[in-house]
Amino acid sequence: MSEAKNDKAKKVNIQIQMDEAIAQGAYVNLAMVNHSETEFTIDFIYVQPQQPKAKVRSRIISSPKHTKRLLQALQDNIDKYEKEHGTIEVKGPLPHENILH
């Protein structure tokens, strides 16, 4: 193996910092996804029942590769969750279907 390949194989330990406000999290019950050739934008939204307005709580903009990795990580975690707790049912109306028009 060449020097360059050895350098790529080395793992980097990343220390992740999180502000207290971010650590509290934000409840969302709707996500809207849009994309362009170079990025995906995911808006995380909270829809209150029977309310005509919904608020975007967070927007994430990511590259296609990172978005696909996120999708794979979510699917892996859903599989693990369902193995432990049973199938997640997604019956019924979507949160945005309850918005008054």
Summary of the structure (lengths in Angstrom):
residues: 101
radius of gyration: 18.8
end to end distance: 63.3
largest distance: 63.3
contacts: 172
relative contact order: 0.14
helix: 38%
strand: 23%
